[in-house]
Amino acid sequence: MVQSLQARNVTLRDLIDDFKLELVRNEHFFREWQDNLPEISEAEKAFLDRVKESYFNLIEYPPLLEKTVQITILGPLLFAGGFFLPPFHIRSEKSIEITAEDDGVIVRGQADLIILKDDLWVLTIESKENSFSVEVGLAQLLTYMLAAPDAKSHPSFGLIVAGGSFMFIKLVCRERNQYGRSRIFEIANPGDELYAVLAILKRLGQL
């Protein structure tokens, strides 16, 4: 009997058991978020400072819901990264479906945002409201990444945005599906972690 699940209800345990997913904690597995990052210009820094001030203003008027996060935080980051311009384009709420061959499990859902270059999935993005942690969106994002049509031909990358928190994911699909995680970046942390987020986005766009 085929079991059908909605992506929003899938857990990491489901992906481990049904789709042979495993976490790789070796720091060499996911170097793309750390190595060869492009410089952020002074103009870009000034722009990101305004995004940061917008965030602090918004959290004083809760709740900071998912759509607001997409418009006020994620949208400006993608704009600054050049992802609204050729050779990239964006698909929102794209329907996906994956099937576990051994267990007859089908997972369906809608990815929040996918950045594409032609038909290549450059980056899959899952956003959540401010009251959620990035961990809440992890299984959902990995489900969408597993559904990428080119997932078996090269590594794929994803981003979880939960309010002012960001985490990047790398997925490699082989006999076992392996993923790695970046550190979690926070707008509210002292320093300029938003600069690092934009630098990583630009780096993944270069790849």
HELIX and SHEET records of a PDB file:
HELIX    1   1 ALA A    7  ASN A    9  5                                   3    
HELIX    2   2 LEU A   12  PHE A   19  1                                   8    
HELIX    3   3 GLU A   42  LEU A   58  1                                  17    
HELIX    4   4 GLU A   66  VAL A   69  1                                   4    
HELIX    5   5 GLN A   70  LEU A   74  3                                   5    
HELIX    6   6 GLY A   75  ALA A   80  1                                   6    
HELIX    7   7 VAL A  134  GLY A  137  5                                   4    
HELIX    8   8 LEU A  138  LEU A  146  1                                   9    
HELIX    9   9 GLU A  193  GLN A  206  1                                  14    
SHEET    1   A 3 GLN A   3  GLN A   6  0                                        
SHEET    2   A 3 VAL A 105  LYS A 117  1                                        
SHEET    3   A 3 PHE A  88  ALA A 100 -1                                        
SHEET    1   B 7 GLN A   3  GLN A   6  0                                        
SHEET    2   B 7 VAL A 105  LYS A 117  1                                        
SHEET    3   B 7 LEU A 120  LYS A 128 -1                                        
SHEET    4   B 7 SER A 156  ALA A 162  1                                        
SHEET    5   B 7 SER A 165  CYS A 173 -1                                        
SHEET    6   B 7 ASN A 177  ARG A 181 -1                                        
SHEET    7   B 7 LEU A  21  LEU A  23  1                                        
SHEET    1   C 6 GLN A   3  GLN A   6  0                                        
SHEET    2   C 6 VAL A 105  LYS A 117  1                                        
SHEET    3   C 6 LEU A 120  LYS A 128 -1                                        
SHEET    4   C 6 SER A 156  ALA A 162  1                                        
SHEET    5   C 6 SER A 165  CYS A 173 -1                                        
SHEET    6   C 6 PHE A 185  GLU A 186 -1                                        
END                                                                             
